[in-house]
């Protein structure tokens, strides 16, 4: 994705608020949710959903670029 869209600010994972900015962070924090307070759970869930949303958007952009390339 960085090769196809190096300067697209809408695909910058560093702009995400919260504690999840990449797959490793998502994978590591997910099992820890059960030990968090309800407030921490809500913040972490929001962060995970924002990451997953951006990740899905990025995959759609890659797919669209590939479709454009093969035309």
C-alpha positions as CSV (number, residue, x, y, z in Angstrom):
1,X,0.0,0.0,0.0
2,X,2.8,2.6,0.8
3,X,4.2,1.9,-2.7
4,X,0.9,2.6,-4.4
5,X,-0.1,5.5,-2.3
6,X,3.0,7.0,-0.7
7,X,1.6,10.5,-0.1
8,X,-2.1,9.8,0.6
9,X,-2.9,11.3,4.0
10,X,-6.2,9.4,4.2
11,X,-4.2,6.2,4.4
12,X,-1.7,7.3,7.1
13,X,-2.0,4.9,10.0
14,X,0.0,7.3,12.2
15,X,-3.0,9.7,12.1
16,X,-5.2,7.3,14.0
17,X,-6.1,8.3,17.5
18,X,-5.8,5.9,20.4
19,X,-3.5,2.9,21.0
20,X,-3.8,0.9,17.7
21,X,-1.9,2.0,14.7
22,X,-0.9,-1.3,13.1
23,X,-1.8,-5.0,13.0
24,X,0.7,-6.0,15.6
25,X,-0.7,-3.5,18.1
26,X,-4.3,-4.7,17.3
27,X,-3.3,-8.3,17.7
28,X,-1.5,-7.6,21.0
29,X,-4.2,-5.5,22.6
30,X,-7.3,-7.5,21.6
31,X,-6.8,-10.3,24.2
32,X,-6.0,-7.7,26.9
33,X,-9.5,-6.2,26.7
34,X,-10.9,-8.7,29.1
35,X,-8.7,-7.3,31.9
36,X,-9.5,-3.7,31.3
37,X,-12.0,-1.4,33.1
38,X,-15.2,-0.7,31.1
39,X,-13.9,2.7,30.3
40,X,-10.6,1.3,29.0
41,X,-12.5,-1.3,27.0
42,X,-14.6,1.3,25.3
43,X,-11.5,3.4,24.3
44,X,-9.7,0.3,23.1
45,X,-12.7,-0.9,21.2
46,X,-13.0,2.5,19.5
47,X,-9.3,2.4,18.6
48,X,-9.6,-1.1,17.2
49,X,-12.6,-0.2,15.1
50,X,-10.8,2.9,13.7
51,X,-7.8,0.8,12.8
52,X,-10.0,-1.9,11.1
53,X,-11.9,0.8,9.2
54,X,-8.8,2.3,7.9
55,X,-7.3,-1.1,7.1
56,X,-10.4,-2.1,5.1
57,X,-10.4,1.3,3.3
58,X,-6.7,0.8,2.4
59,X,-7.5,-2.7,0.9
60,X,-10.3,-1.3,-1.1
61,X,-8.0,1.5,-2.5
62,X,-5.4,-1.2,-3.4
63,X,-8.0,-3.3,-5.1
64,X,-9.3,-0.3,-7.1
65,X,-5.7,0.6,-8.1
66,X,-5.1,-3.0,-9.3
67,X,-8.4,-3.0,-11.3
68,X,-7.4,0.3,-12.8
69,X,-4.0,-1.1,-13.7
70,X,-5.3,-4.2,-15.5
71,X,-7.7,-2.2,-17.7
